[in-house]
């Protein structure tokens, strides 16, 4: 109901809906409801300046990249040796979190 009224967005874990829709069907239903709310400009979407979305999102991505760089979280720009690189450096690779970094380190050495 909140998504349909433009008061919520679709994020998070999906489960089977109370009326029996599968997890995937329920997720698709919610995404459709979110898209309809945006198109109808209801709820919070009524105040969205659609002409400014691209520039605002670009500005947000730039700010996040600067914060990541300052905090040492920016993706590495150089080649890494998977057999010697530190765990923190592995975690700078997009998609590599704590769990995968530990698995990579546990299964060393790799042949290449």
C-alpha positions as CSV (number, residue, x, y, z in Angstrom):
1,X,0.0,0.0,0.0
2,X,2.8,2.4,0.8
3,X,4.6,1.7,-2.5
4,X,1.3,2.2,-4.4
5,X,0.8,5.6,-2.7
6,X,4.3,6.8,-3.5
7,X,5.3,6.8,0.1
8,X,7.9,3.9,0.0
9,X,10.3,2.4,-2.4
10,X,11.1,-1.2,-3.2
11,X,14.3,-2.4,-1.5
12,X,15.3,-5.2,0.7
13,X,14.5,-8.9,1.2
14,X,11.5,-10.3,-0.6
15,X,9.4,-13.2,0.7
16,X,6.2,-14.9,-0.4
17,X,3.4,-12.4,-0.1
18,X,0.4,-12.9,2.2
19,X,-1.8,-13.7,-0.8
20,X,0.6,-16.4,-2.0
21,X,2.6,-14.6,-4.7
22,X,6.1,-16.1,-5.1
23,X,9.0,-14.0,-3.9
24,X,9.9,-13.1,-7.5
25,X,6.3,-12.3,-8.5
26,X,5.9,-10.2,-5.4
27,X,9.1,-8.2,-6.1
28,X,7.9,-7.6,-9.6
29,X,4.5,-6.5,-8.3
30,X,6.1,-4.0,-6.0
31,X,8.4,-2.6,-8.7
32,X,5.4,-2.2,-11.0
33,X,3.6,-0.3,-8.2
34,X,6.6,1.9,-7.6
35,X,6.8,2.7,-11.3
36,X,3.1,3.5,-11.4
37,X,3.4,5.8,-8.4
38,X,6.3,7.6,-10.0
39,X,4.4,8.0,-13.3
40,X,1.3,9.3,-11.6
41,X,3.4,11.6,-9.4
42,X,1.7,10.6,-6.1
43,X,3.0,10.8,-2.6
44,X,6.6,11.9,-2.4
45,X,6.9,11.8,-6.2
46,X,4.5,14.8,-6.4
47,X,7.4,17.0,-5.3
48,X,10.1,15.5,-7.6
49,X,11.6,17.8,-10.2
50,X,12.1,15.3,-13.0
51,X,14.2,17.6,-15.1
52,X,16.8,17.8,-12.3
53,X,17.1,14.0,-11.6
54,X,20.0,13.3,-13.9
55,X,22.1,16.2,-12.5
56,X,21.2,15.4,-8.9
57,X,22.1,11.7,-9.3
58,X,25.4,12.6,-11.1
59,X,26.2,15.0,-8.3
60,X,25.4,12.3,-5.7
61,X,27.6,9.7,-7.4
62,X,30.5,12.2,-7.6
63,X,30.2,13.1,-3.9
64,X,30.1,9.3,-3.0
65,X,33.2,8.7,-5.1
66,X,35.0,11.5,-3.4
67,X,34.0,10.2,0.1
68,X,35.1,6.6,-0.9
69,X,38.4,7.9,-2.1
70,X,39.0,9.9,1.1
71,X,38.0,6.9,3.2
72,X,40.2,4.5,1.3
73,X,37.2,2.7,-0.2
74,X,37.6,3.6,-3.8
75,X,38.1,0.7,-6.2
76,X,41.7,-0.1,-6.9
77,X,43.1,1.4,-10.1
78,X,46.1,-0.9,-10.3
79,X,46.4,-4.6,-10.8
80,X,46.4,-6.6,-7.5
81,X,48.4,-9.8,-6.8
82,X,45.6,-12.0,-5.3
83,X,48.3,-14.1,-3.5
84,X,49.7,-11.2,-1.5
85,X,47.2,-8.4,-1.4
86,X,45.8,-7.4,2.0
87,X,42.2,-8.1,3.0
88,X,41.3,-4.4,3.1
89,X,42.6,-4.0,-0.5
90,X,40.5,-7.0,-1.6
91,X,37.4,-5.4,-0.1
92,X,38.0,-2.3,-2.2
93,X,37.1,-4.4,-5.3
94,X,33.4,-3.9,-6.1
95,X,31.4,-7.0,-5.1
96,X,34.1,-8.3,-2.7
97,X,33.0,-7.9,0.9
98,X,34.2,-9.3,4.2
99,X,33.1,-12.9,3.5
100,X,34.6,-13.2,0.0
101,X,37.8,-11.5,1.0
102,X,38.3,-14.0,3.8
103,X,37.5,-16.9,1.4
104,X,40.1,-15.6,-1.1
105,X,42.7,-15.4,1.6
106,X,41.9,-18.9,3.0
107,X,42.3,-20.5,-0.4
108,X,45.7,-19.0,-1.2
109,X,48.0,-19.6,-3.1
110,X,46.5,-19.3,-6.6
111,X,48.3,-20.2,-9.8
112,X,48.2,-17.7,-12.5
